[in-house]
Amino acid sequence: MKEKGDILVGFCPECDTRIRFHSLPRLGQLITCRECNEISEVVSLHPIELDWAYAEEDSELQSRRSTGR
Ligand SMILES: [Zn+2]
């Protein structure tokens, strides 16, 4: 069975909690995770992907992050 419409969910980059959207978010939209209160940013829409919102401000931090997981 096919789901009706798009499933608008992303996953918190911090704790992997599923975050549902009531409507398609915009790129760059900031989302606060209800589980860990981490602020993440919509970086992709198909599928919806979230990344840390502060990653864009500090590219050094972003490259360091890739070794963390
Ligand atoms: Zn979270």
N, CA, C, O and the ligand as a Tripos MOL2 file, in Angstrom:
@<TRIPOS>MOLECULE
protein
  277   275    70     0     0
PROTEIN
NO_CHARGES

@<TRIPOS>ATOM
      1 N           0.8490   -1.2080    0.0000 N.3       1 MET1
      2 CA          0.0000    0.0000    0.0000 C.3       1 MET1
      3 C           0.8790    1.2510    0.0000 C.2       1 MET1
      4 O           1.8910    1.3390    0.6960 O.2       1 MET1
      5 N           0.4540    2.1840   -0.7920 N.am      2 LYS2
      6 CA          1.2290    3.4100   -0.8540 C.3       2 LYS2
      7 C           0.6660    4.4310    0.1170 C.2       2 LYS2
      8 O          -0.5470    4.5840    0.2620 O.2       2 LYS2
      9 N           1.5780    5.1230    0.7760 N.am      3 GLU3
     10 CA          1.1490    6.1580    1.7100 C.3       3 GLU3
     11 C           0.5470    7.3230    0.9320 C.2       3 GLU3
     12 O           0.9570    7.6370   -0.1850 O.2       3 GLU3
     13 N          -0.4230    7.9390    1.5540 N.am      4 LYS4
     14 CA         -1.0230    9.1030    0.9190 C.3       4 LYS4
     15 C          -0.1500   10.3310    1.1520 C.2       4 LYS4
     16 O           0.1260   10.7010    2.2930 O.2       4 LYS4
     17 N           0.2730   10.9480    0.0780 N.am      5 GLY5
     18 CA          1.0760   12.1480    0.2060 C.3       5 GLY5
     19 C           2.4870   11.8540    0.6700 C.2       5 GLY5
     20 O           2.8750   10.6990    0.8470 O.2       5 GLY5
     21 N           3.2360   12.9000    0.8610 N.am      6 ASP6
     22 CA          4.6090   12.7420    1.3090 C.3       6 ASP6
     23 C           4.6630   12.5740    2.8130 C.2       6 ASP6
     24 O           3.8770   13.1630    3.5540 O.2       6 ASP6
     25 N           5.5890   11.7760    3.2360 N.am      7 ILE7
     26 CA          5.8330   11.6980    4.6700 C.3       7 ILE7
     27 C           6.9040   12.7240    4.9950 C.2       7 ILE7
     28 O           8.0610   12.6000    4.5940 O.2       7 ILE7
     29 N           6.4890   13.7250    5.7230 N.am      8 LEU8
     30 CA          7.4090   14.8200    5.9800 C.3       8 LEU8
     31 C           8.1150   14.6120    7.3140 C.2       8 LEU8
     32 O           7.7010   15.1340    8.3480 O.2       8 LEU8
     33 N           9.1590   13.8570    7.2610 N.am      9 VAL9
     34 CA          9.9200   13.6250    8.4760 C.3       9 VAL9
     35 C          11.4090   13.7840    8.2080 C.2       9 VAL9
     36 O          11.9060   13.4930    7.1200 O.2       9 VAL9
     37 N          12.0890   14.2480    9.2180 N.am     10 GLY10
     38 CA         13.5420   14.3000    9.1790 C.3      10 GLY10
     39 C          14.0420   13.7000   10.4670 C.2      10 GLY10
     40 O          13.2620   13.3840   11.3650 O.2      10 GLY10
     41 N          15.3420   13.5450   10.5540 N.am     11 PHE11
     42 CA         15.8940   12.9690   11.7710 C.3      11 PHE11
     43 C          16.8880   13.9270   12.3900 C.2      11 PHE11
     44 O          17.7510   14.4860   11.7120 O.2      11 PHE11
     45 N          16.7490   14.1020   13.6840 N.am     12 CYS12
     46 CA         17.6550   14.9790   14.4130 C.3      12 CYS12
     47 C          19.0900   14.4630   14.2740 C.2      12 CYS12
     48 O          19.3480   13.2880   14.5340 O.2      12 CYS12
     49 N          20.0170   15.3190   13.8710 N.am     13 PRO13
     50 CA         21.4010   14.8740   13.7100 C.3      13 PRO13
     51 C          22.0490   14.5360   15.0530 C.2      13 PRO13
     52 O          23.0640   13.8410   15.1070 O.2      13 PRO13
     53 N          21.4650   15.0220   16.1040 N.am     14 GLU14
     54 CA         22.0520   14.8080   17.4190 C.3      14 GLU14
     55 C          21.5930   13.4910   18.0450 C.2      14 GLU14
     56 O          22.4130   12.7030   18.5180 O.2      14 GLU14
     57 N          20.2950   13.2610   18.0450 N.am     15 CYS15
     58 CA         19.7920   12.0950   18.7750 C.3      15 CYS15
     59 C          18.9490   11.1620   17.9100 C.2      15 CYS15
     60 O          18.3850   10.1910   18.4130 O.2      15 CYS15
     61 N          18.8630   11.4530   16.6110 N.am     16 ASP16
     62 CA         18.1300   10.5920   15.6780 C.3      16 ASP16
     63 C          16.6270   10.5180   15.9270 C.2      16 ASP16
     64 O          15.9520    9.6210   15.4230 O.2      16 ASP16
     65 N          16.1160   11.4470   16.6920 N.am     17 THR17
     66 CA         14.6720   11.4850   16.8830 C.3      17 THR17
     67 C          13.9820   11.8680   15.5800 C.2      17 THR17
     68 O          14.4500   12.7430   14.8530 O.2      17 THR17
     69 N          12.8830   11.2160   15.2970 N.am     18 ARG18
     70 CA         12.1360   11.5430   14.0950 C.3      18 ARG18
     71 C          11.3730   12.8410   14.3090 C.2      18 ARG18
     72 O          10.6320   12.9830   15.2820 O.2      18 ARG18
     73 N          11.5530   13.7630   13.4190 N.am     19 ILE19
     74 CA         10.8930   15.0580   13.5160 C.3      19 ILE19
     75 C           9.9170   15.1920   12.3600 C.2      19 ILE19
     76 O          10.3050   15.1200   11.1940 O.2      19 ILE19
     77 N           8.6570   15.3840   12.6890 N.am     20 ARG20
     78 CA          7.6320   15.4940   11.6460 C.3      20 ARG20
     79 C           7.3710   16.9530   11.3010 C.2      20 ARG20
     80 O           7.4150   17.8370   12.1560 O.2      20 ARG20
     81 N           7.1010   17.1700   10.0290 N.am     21 PHE21
     82 CA          6.7580   18.5100    9.5700 C.3      21 PHE21
     83 C           5.3060   18.5200    9.1270 C.2      21 PHE21
     84 O           4.8220   17.5720    8.5080 O.2      21 PHE21
     85 N           4.6290   19.5900    9.4490 N.am     22 HIS22
     86 CA          3.2310   19.7080    9.0420 C.3      22 HIS22
     87 C           3.1310   20.0470    7.5590 C.2      22 HIS22
     88 O           2.1520   19.7040    6.8960 O.2      22 HIS22
     89 N           4.1450   20.7160    7.0550 N.am     23 SER23
     90 CA          4.2040   21.0080    5.6290 C.3      23 SER23
     91 C           5.6670   20.9790    5.2260 C.2      23 SER23
     92 O           6.5600   20.9910    6.0740 O.2      23 SER23
     93 N           5.8980   20.9420    3.9400 N.am     24 LEU24
     94 CA          7.2690   20.8610    3.4620 C.3      24 LEU24
     95 C           8.0720   22.0630    3.9600 C.2      24 LEU24
     96 O           7.7000   23.2110    3.7160 O.2      24 LEU24
     97 N           9.1600   21.7940    4.6500 N.am     25 PRO25
     98 CA          9.9640   22.9030    5.1630 C.3      25 PRO25
     99 C          10.7610   23.5500    4.0340 C.2      25 PRO25
    100 O          10.8480   23.0220    2.9260 O.2      25 PRO25
    101 N          11.3280   24.6830    4.3420 N.am     26 ARG26
    102 CA         12.1870   25.3290    3.3650 C.3      26 ARG26
    103 C          13.6320   24.9800    3.6630 C.2      26 ARG26
    104 O          13.9750   24.6670    4.8030 O.2      26 ARG26
    105 N          14.4690   25.0300    2.6640 N.am     27 LEU27
    106 CA         15.8900   24.8450    2.9000 C.3      27 LEU27
    107 C          16.3830   25.9340    3.8380 C.2      27 LEU27
    108 O          16.0620   27.1090    3.6610 O.2      27 LEU27
    109 N          17.1400   25.5490    4.8080 N.am     28 GLY28
    110 CA         17.6750   26.5240    5.7490 C.3      28 GLY28
    111 C          16.7620   26.7800    6.9250 C.2      28 GLY28
    112 O          17.1080   27.5280    7.8390 O.2      28 GLY28
    113 N          15.5890   26.1580    6.9040 N.am     29 GLN29
    114 CA         14.6750   26.3450    8.0300 C.3      29 GLN29
    115 C          15.2550   25.7040    9.2810 C.2      29 GLN29
    116 O          15.8360   24.6200    9.2320 O.2      29 GLN29
    117 N          15.0880   26.3890   10.3910 N.am     30 LEU30
    118 CA         15.6380   25.8890   11.6390 C.3      30 LEU30
    119 C          14.5900   25.1180   12.4210 C.2      30 LEU30
    120 O          13.4510   25.5620   12.5680 O.2      30 LEU30
    121 N          14.9830   23.9770   12.9120 N.am     31 ILE31
    122 CA         14.0850   23.0980   13.6500 C.3      31 ILE31
    123 C          14.6910   22.8290   15.0180 C.2      31 ILE31
    124 O          15.8800   22.5300   15.1330 O.2      31 ILE31
    125 N          13.8800   22.9350   16.0350 N.am     32 THR32
    126 CA         14.3660   22.5860   17.3550 C.3      32 THR32
    127 C          13.8680   21.1940   17.7210 C.2      32 THR32
    128 O          12.6640   20.9340   17.7100 O.2      32 THR32
    129 N          14.7820   20.3200   18.0400 N.am     33 CYS33
    130 CA         14.4180   18.9660   18.4050 C.3      33 CYS33
    131 C          13.7220   18.9780   19.7670 C.2      33 CYS33
    132 O          14.1730   19.6180   20.7170 O.2      33 CYS33
    133 N          12.6200   18.2570   19.8250 N.am     34 ARG34
    134 CA         11.8760   18.2640   21.0900 C.3      34 ARG34
    135 C          12.5190   17.3400   22.1190 C.2      34 ARG34
    136 O          12.2060   17.4210   23.3070 O.2      34 ARG34
    137 N          13.4090   16.4700   21.6740 N.am     35 GLU35
    138 CA         14.0380   15.5460   22.6080 C.3      35 GLU35
    139 C          15.2990   16.1280   23.2450 C.2      35 GLU35
    140 O          15.4780   16.0630   24.4610 O.2      35 GLU35
    141 N          16.1590   16.6900   22.4190 N.am     36 CYS36
    142 CA         17.4490   17.1440   22.9430 C.3      36 CYS36
    143 C          17.6120   18.6550   22.8330 C.2      36 CYS36
    144 O          18.6350   19.2010   23.2430 O.2      36 CYS36
    145 N          16.5980   19.3360   22.2780 N.am     37 ASN37
    146 CA         16.6320   20.7900   22.1360 C.3      37 ASN37
    147 C          17.7580   21.2910   21.2420 C.2      37 ASN37
    148 O          18.1100   22.4710   21.2660 O.2      37 ASN37
    149 N          18.3040   20.3990   20.4720 N.am     38 GLU38
    150 CA         19.3220   20.8040   19.5160 C.3      38 GLU38
    151 C          18.6500   21.5390   18.3660 C.2      38 GLU38
    152 O          17.5980   21.1150   17.8870 O.2      38 GLU38
    153 N          19.2460   22.6300   17.9240 N.am     39 ILE39
    154 CA         18.6930   23.3470   16.7770 C.3      39 ILE39
    155 C          19.3560   22.8210   15.5170 C.2      39 ILE39
    156 O          20.5780   22.8690   15.3740 O.2      39 ILE39
    157 N          18.5440   22.3240   14.6150 N.am     40 SER40
    158 CA         19.0940   21.8150   13.3710 C.3      40 SER40
    159 C          18.4780   22.5520   12.1940 C.2      40 SER40
    160 O          17.4540   23.2230   12.3190 O.2      40 SER40
    161 N          19.1240   22.4100   11.0610 N.am     41 GLU41
    162 CA         18.7370   23.1530    9.8770 C.3      41 GLU41
    163 C          18.3810   22.1850    8.7610 C.2      41 GLU41
    164 O          19.0150   21.1420    8.6060 O.2      41 GLU41
    165 N          17.3710   22.5340    7.9890 N.am     42 VAL42
    166 CA         16.9940   21.7070    6.8510 C.3      42 VAL42
    167 C          18.0240   21.9130    5.7400 C.2      42 VAL42
    168 O          18.1730   23.0190    5.2200 O.2      42 VAL42
    169 N          18.7230   20.8530    5.3870 N.am     43 VAL43
    170 CA         19.7650   20.9660    4.3640 C.3      43 VAL43
    171 C          19.3820   20.2540    3.0790 C.2      43 VAL43
    172 O          20.0430   20.4190    2.0540 O.2      43 VAL43
    173 N          18.3150   19.4620    3.1280 N.am     44 SER44
    174 CA         17.8560   18.7580    1.9350 C.3      44 SER44
    175 C          16.3670   18.4900    2.0720 C.2      44 SER44
    176 O          15.8670   18.3090    3.1830 O.2      44 SER44
    177 N          15.6510   18.4640    0.9470 N.am     45 LEU45
    178 CA         14.2050   18.2610    1.0070 C.3      45 LEU45
    179 C          13.7610   16.9170    0.4460 C.2      45 LEU45
    180 O          12.6770   16.4410    0.7830 O.2      45 LEU45
    181 N          14.5570   16.3090   -0.3860 N.am     46 HIS46
    182 CA         14.1800   15.0220   -0.9860 C.3      46 HIS46
    183 C          15.3050   14.0310   -0.8750 C.2      46 HIS46
    184 O          16.0950   13.9280   -1.8130 O.2      46 HIS46
    185 N          15.4300   13.3080    0.1860 N.am     47 PRO47
    186 CA         14.5260   13.3480    1.3320 C.3      47 PRO47
    187 C          14.8990   14.4980    2.2670 C.2      47 PRO47
    188 O          15.9170   15.1680    2.0880 O.2      47 PRO47
    189 N          14.0640   14.6980    3.2430 N.am     48 ILE48
    190 CA         14.3520   15.7420    4.2170 C.3      48 ILE48
    191 C          15.5390   15.3260    5.0720 C.2      48 ILE48
    192 O          15.5470   14.2610    5.6890 O.2      48 ILE48
    193 N          16.5350   16.1920    5.0890 N.am     49 GLU49
    194 CA         17.6910   15.9220    5.9280 C.3      49 GLU49
    195 C          17.9620   17.1270    6.7980 C.2      49 GLU49
    196 O          17.8440   18.2740    6.3680 O.2      49 GLU49
    197 N          18.3280   16.8370    8.0350 N.am     50 LEU50
    198 CA         18.6440   17.9080    8.9710 C.3      50 LEU50
    199 C          20.1080   17.8430    9.3440 C.2      50 LEU50
    200 O          20.7020   16.7680    9.4360 O.2      50 LEU50
    201 N          20.6710   19.0080    9.5560 N.am     51 ASP51
    202 CA         22.0580   19.0670   10.0030 C.3      51 ASP51
    203 C          22.1530   20.1430   11.0620 C.2      51 ASP51
    204 O          21.2530   20.9720   11.2010 O.2      51 ASP51
    205 N          23.2240   20.1280   11.7940 N.am     52 TRP52
    206 CA         23.3720   21.1210   12.8450 C.3      52 TRP52
    207 C          23.3370   22.5220   12.2540 C.2      52 TRP52
    208 O          23.9780   22.7990   11.2400 O.2      52 TRP52
    209 N          22.5970   23.3790   12.8850 N.am     53 ALA53
    210 CA         22.4200   24.7180   12.3490 C.3      53 ALA53
    211 C          23.7030   25.5240   12.4070 C.2      53 ALA53
    212 O          23.9170   26.4120   11.5810 O.2      53 ALA53
    213 N          24.5580   25.2250   13.3740 N.am     54 TYR54
    214 CA         25.7630   26.0340   13.5080 C.3      54 TYR54
    215 C          26.8820   25.5940   12.5820 C.2      54 TYR54
    216 O          27.9210   26.2500   12.5050 O.2      54 TYR54
    217 N          26.6760   24.4780   11.8750 N.am     55 ALA55
    218 CA         27.7380   23.9390   11.0340 C.3      55 ALA55
    219 C          28.1420   24.9190    9.9330 C.2      55 ALA55
    220 O          29.3080   24.9950    9.5440 O.2      55 ALA55
    221 N          27.1470   25.6680    9.4370 N.am     56 GLU56
    222 CA         27.4460   26.5550    8.3350 C.3      56 GLU56
    223 C          28.2730   27.7590    8.7740 C.2      56 GLU56
    224 O          29.0650   28.3040    8.0060 O.2      56 GLU56
    225 N          28.0760   28.1510    9.9960 N.am     57 GLU57
    226 CA         28.8050   29.3170   10.4790 C.3      57 GLU57
    227 C          30.2880   29.0230   10.6640 C.2      57 GLU57
    228 O          31.1370   29.8950   10.4730 O.2      57 GLU57
    229 N          30.5780   27.8090   11.0300 N.am     58 ASP58
    230 CA         31.9630   27.4660   11.3410 C.3      58 ASP58
    231 C          32.3540   26.2120   10.5650 C.2      58 ASP58
    232 O          32.0750   25.0910   10.9900 O.2      58 ASP58
    233 N          33.0010   26.4180    9.4260 N.am     59 SER59
    234 CA         33.3200   25.2800    8.5790 C.3      59 SER59
    235 C          34.3710   24.3800    9.2270 C.2      59 SER59
    236 O          34.4460   23.1880    8.9270 O.2      59 SER59
    237 N          35.1720   24.9490   10.1040 N.am     60 GLU60
    238 CA         36.1500   24.1210   10.8040 C.3      60 GLU60
    239 C          35.4480   23.0990   11.6840 C.2      60 GLU60
    240 O          35.8390   21.9350   11.7720 O.2      60 GLU60
    241 N          34.4140   23.5740   12.3170 N.am     61 LEU61
    242 CA         33.6630   22.6990   13.1990 C.3      61 LEU61
    243 C          33.0120   21.5830   12.3820 C.2      61 LEU61
    244 O          32.9140   20.4440   12.8400 O.2      61 LEU61
    245 N          32.5780   21.9130   11.1970 N.am     62 GLN62
    246 CA         31.8990   20.9350   10.3570 C.3      62 GLN62
    247 C          32.8500   19.8120    9.9560 C.2      62 GLN62
    248 O          32.4710   18.6410    9.9790 O.2      62 GLN62
    249 N          34.0780   20.1590    9.5890 N.am     63 SER63
    250 CA         35.0040   19.1160    9.1680 C.3      63 SER63
    251 C          35.4310   18.2690   10.3540 C.2      63 SER63
    252 O          35.7000   17.0750   10.2170 O.2      63 SER63
    253 N          35.4880   18.8950   11.5130 N.am     64 ARG64
    254 CA         35.8490   18.1430   12.7080 C.3      64 ARG64
    255 C          34.7370   17.1580   13.0800 C.2      64 ARG64
    256 O          34.9830   16.0860   13.6330 O.2      64 ARG64
    257 N          33.5070   17.5630   12.7550 N.am     65 ARG65
    258 CA         32.3600   16.7700   13.1340 C.3      65 ARG65
    259 C          32.3660   15.4060   12.4410 C.2      65 ARG65
    260 O          31.9230   14.4190   13.0270 O.2      65 ARG65
    261 N          32.8500   15.3400   11.2310 N.am     66 SER66
    262 CA         32.7730   14.1070   10.4640 C.3      66 SER66
    263 C          33.5660   12.9760   11.1220 C.2      66 SER66
    264 O          33.2960   11.8010   10.8740 O.2      66 SER66
    265 N          34.5170   13.3200   11.9380 N.am     67 THR67
    266 CA         35.2980   12.2790   12.6140 C.3      67 THR67
    267 C          34.6000   11.8090   13.8590 C.2      67 THR67
    268 O          34.9820   10.8010   14.4540 O.2      67 THR67
    269 N          33.5570   12.5480   14.2650 N.am     68 GLY68
    270 CA         32.8990   12.2130   15.5210 C.3      68 GLY68
    271 C          31.9860   11.0150   15.4350 C.2      68 GLY68
    272 O          31.6260   10.4310   16.4570 O.2      68 GLY68
    273 N          31.6000   10.6360   14.2110 N.am     69 ARG69
    274 CA         30.6240    9.5670   14.1480 C.3      69 ARG69
    275 C          31.0180    8.4980   13.1570 C.2      69 ARG69
    276 O          30.2920    7.5190   12.9850 O.2      69 ARG69
    277 ZN         17.5250   15.6170   19.0230 Zn       70 ZN70
@<TRIPOS>BOND
     1     1     2 1
     2     2     3 1
     3     3     4 2
     4     3     5 am
     5     5     6 1
     6     6     7 1
     7     7     8 2
     8     7     9 am
     9     9    10 1
    10    10    11 1
    11    11    12 2
    12    11    13 am
    13    13    14 1
    14    14    15 1
    15    15    16 2
    16    15    17 am
    17    17    18 1
    18    18    19 1
    19    19    20 2
    20    19    21 am
    21    21    22 1
    22    22    23 1
    23    23    24 2
    24    23    25 am
    25    25    26 1
    26    26    27 1
    27    27    28 2
    28    27    29 am
    29    29    30 1
    30    30    31 1
    31    31    32 2
    32    31    33 am
    33    33    34 1
    34    34    35 1
    35    35    36 2
    36    35    37 am
    37    37    38 1
    38    38    39 1
    39    39    40 2
    40    39    41 am
    41    41    42 1
    42    42    43 1
    43    43    44 2
    44    43    45 am
    45    45    46 1
    46    46    47 1
    47    47    48 2
    48    47    49 am
    49    49    50 1
    50    50    51 1
    51    51    52 2
    52    51    53 am
    53    53    54 1
    54    54    55 1
    55    55    56 2
    56    55    57 am
    57    57    58 1
    58    58    59 1
    59    59    60 2
    60    59    61 am
    61    61    62 1
    62    62    63 1
    63    63    64 2
    64    63    65 am
    65    65    66 1
    66    66    67 1
    67    67    68 2
    68    67    69 am
    69    69    70 1
    70    70    71 1
    71    71    72 2
    72    71    73 am
    73    73    74 1
    74    74    75 1
    75    75    76 2
    76    75    77 am
    77    77    78 1
    78    78    79 1
    79    79    80 2
    80    79    81 am
    81    81    82 1
    82    82    83 1
    83    83    84 2
    84    83    85 am
    85    85    86 1
    86    86    87 1
    87    87    88 2
    88    87    89 am
    89    89    90 1
    90    90    91 1
    91    91    92 2
    92    91    93 am
    93    93    94 1
    94    94    95 1
    95    95    96 2
    96    95    97 am
    97    97    98 1
    98    98    99 1
    99    99   100 2
   100    99   101 am
   101   101   102 1
   102   102   103 1
   103   103   104 2
   104   103   105 am
   105   105   106 1
   106   106   107 1
   107   107   108 2
   108   107   109 am
   109   109   110 1
   110   110   111 1
   111   111   112 2
   112   111   113 am
   113   113   114 1
   114   114   115 1
   115   115   116 2
   116   115   117 am
   117   117   118 1
   118   118   119 1
   119   119   120 2
   120   119   121 am
   121   121   122 1
   122   122   123 1
   123   123   124 2
   124   123   125 am
   125   125   126 1
   126   126   127 1
   127   127   128 2
   128   127   129 am
   129   129   130 1
   130   130   131 1
   131   131   132 2
   132   131   133 am
   133   133   134 1
   134   134   135 1
   135   135   136 2
   136   135   137 am
   137   137   138 1
   138   138   139 1
   139   139   140 2
   140   139   141 am
   141   141   142 1
   142   142   143 1
   143   143   144 2
   144   143   145 am
   145   145   146 1
   146   146   147 1
   147   147   148 2
   148   147   149 am
   149   149   150 1
   150   150   151 1
   151   151   152 2
   152   151   153 am
   153   153   154 1
   154   154   155 1
   155   155   156 2
   156   155   157 am
   157   157   158 1
   158   158   159 1
   159   159   160 2
   160   159   161 am
   161   161   162 1
   162   162   163 1
   163   163   164 2
   164   163   165 am
   165   165   166 1
   166   166   167 1
   167   167   168 2
   168   167   169 am
   169   169   170 1
   170   170   171 1
   171   171   172 2
   172   171   173 am
   173   173   174 1
   174   174   175 1
   175   175   176 2
   176   175   177 am
   177   177   178 1
   178   178   179 1
   179   179   180 2
   180   179   181 am
   181   181   182 1
   182   182   183 1
   183   183   184 2
   184   183   185 am
   185   185   186 1
   186   186   187 1
   187   187   188 2
   188   187   189 am
   189   189   190 1
   190   190   191 1
   191   191   192 2
   192   191   193 am
   193   193   194 1
   194   194   195 1
   195   195   196 2
   196   195   197 am
   197   197   198 1
   198   198   199 1
   199   199   200 2
   200   199   201 am
   201   201   202 1
   202   202   203 1
   203   203   204 2
   204   203   205 am
   205   205   206 1
   206   206   207 1
   207   207   208 2
   208   207   209 am
   209   209   210 1
   210   210   211 1
   211   211   212 2
   212   211   213 am
   213   213   214 1
   214   214   215 1
   215   215   216 2
   216   215   217 am
   217   217   218 1
   218   218   219 1
   219   219   220 2
   220   219   221 am
   221   221   222 1
   222   222   223 1
   223   223   224 2
   224   223   225 am
   225   225   226 1
   226   226   227 1
   227   227   228 2
   228   227   229 am
   229   229   230 1
   230   230   231 1
   231   231   232 2
   232   231   233 am
   233   233   234 1
   234   234   235 1
   235   235   236 2
   236   235   237 am
   237   237   238 1
   238   238   239 1
   239   239   240 2
   240   239   241 am
   241   241   242 1
   242   242   243 1
   243   243   244 2
   244   243   245 am
   245   245   246 1
   246   246   247 1
   247   247   248 2
   248   247   249 am
   249   249   250 1
   250   250   251 1
   251   251   252 2
   252   251   253 am
   253   253   254 1
   254   254   255 1
   255   255   256 2
   256   255   257 am
   257   257   258 1
   258   258   259 1
   259   259   260 2
   260   259   261 am
   261   261   262 1
   262   262   263 1
   263   263   264 2
   264   263   265 am
   265   265   266 1
   266   266   267 1
   267   267   268 2
   268   267   269 am
   269   269   270 1
   270   270   271 1
   271   271   272 2
   272   271   273 am
   273   273   274 1
   274   274   275 1
   275   275   276 2
@<TRIPOS>SUBSTRUCTURE
     1 MET1         2 RESIDUE 1 A MET
     2 LYS2         6 RESIDUE 1 A LYS
     3 GLU3        10 RESIDUE 1 A GLU
     4 LYS4        14 RESIDUE 1 A LYS
     5 GLY5        18 RESIDUE 1 A GLY
     6 ASP6        22 RESIDUE 1 A ASP
     7 ILE7        26 RESIDUE 1 A ILE
     8 LEU8        30 RESIDUE 1 A LEU
     9 VAL9        34 RESIDUE 1 A VAL
    10 GLY10       38 RESIDUE 1 A GLY
    11 PHE11       42 RESIDUE 1 A PHE
    12 CYS12       46 RESIDUE 1 A CYS
    13 PRO13       50 RESIDUE 1 A PRO
    14 GLU14       54 RESIDUE 1 A GLU
    15 CYS15       58 RESIDUE 1 A CYS
    16 ASP16       62 RESIDUE 1 A ASP
    17 THR17       66 RESIDUE 1 A THR
    18 ARG18       70 RESIDUE 1 A ARG
    19 ILE19       74 RESIDUE 1 A ILE
    20 ARG20       78 RESIDUE 1 A ARG
    21 PHE21       82 RESIDUE 1 A PHE
    22 HIS22       86 RESIDUE 1 A HIS
    23 SER23       90 RESIDUE 1 A SER
    24 LEU24       94 RESIDUE 1 A LEU
    25 PRO25       98 RESIDUE 1 A PRO
    26 ARG26      102 RESIDUE 1 A ARG
    27 LEU27      106 RESIDUE 1 A LEU
    28 GLY28      110 RESIDUE 1 A GLY
    29 GLN29      114 RESIDUE 1 A GLN
    30 LEU30      118 RESIDUE 1 A LEU
    31 ILE31      122 RESIDUE 1 A ILE
    32 THR32      126 RESIDUE 1 A THR
    33 CYS33      130 RESIDUE 1 A CYS
    34 ARG34      134 RESIDUE 1 A ARG
    35 GLU35      138 RESIDUE 1 A GLU
    36 CYS36      142 RESIDUE 1 A CYS
    37 ASN37      146 RESIDUE 1 A ASN
    38 GLU38      150 RESIDUE 1 A GLU
    39 ILE39      154 RESIDUE 1 A ILE
    40 SER40      158 RESIDUE 1 A SER
    41 GLU41      162 RESIDUE 1 A GLU
    42 VAL42      166 RESIDUE 1 A VAL
    43 VAL43      170 RESIDUE 1 A VAL
    44 SER44      174 RESIDUE 1 A SER
    45 LEU45      178 RESIDUE 1 A LEU
    46 HIS46      182 RESIDUE 1 A HIS
    47 PRO47      186 RESIDUE 1 A PRO
    48 ILE48      190 RESIDUE 1 A ILE
    49 GLU49      194 RESIDUE 1 A GLU
    50 LEU50      198 RESIDUE 1 A LEU
    51 ASP51      202 RESIDUE 1 A ASP
    52 TRP52      206 RESIDUE 1 A TRP
    53 ALA53      210 RESIDUE 1 A ALA
    54 TYR54      214 RESIDUE 1 A TYR
    55 ALA55      218 RESIDUE 1 A ALA
    56 GLU56      222 RESIDUE 1 A GLU
    57 GLU57      226 RESIDUE 1 A GLU
    58 ASP58      230 RESIDUE 1 A ASP
    59 SER59      234 RESIDUE 1 A SER
    60 GLU60      238 RESIDUE 1 A GLU
    61 LEU61      242 RESIDUE 1 A LEU
    62 GLN62      246 RESIDUE 1 A GLN
    63 SER63      250 RESIDUE 1 A SER
    64 ARG64      254 RESIDUE 1 A ARG
    65 ARG65      258 RESIDUE 1 A ARG
    66 SER66      262 RESIDUE 1 A SER
    67 THR67      266 RESIDUE 1 A THR
    68 GLY68      270 RESIDUE 1 A GLY
    69 ARG69      274 RESIDUE 1 A ARG
    70 ZN70       277 GROUP 0 **** ****
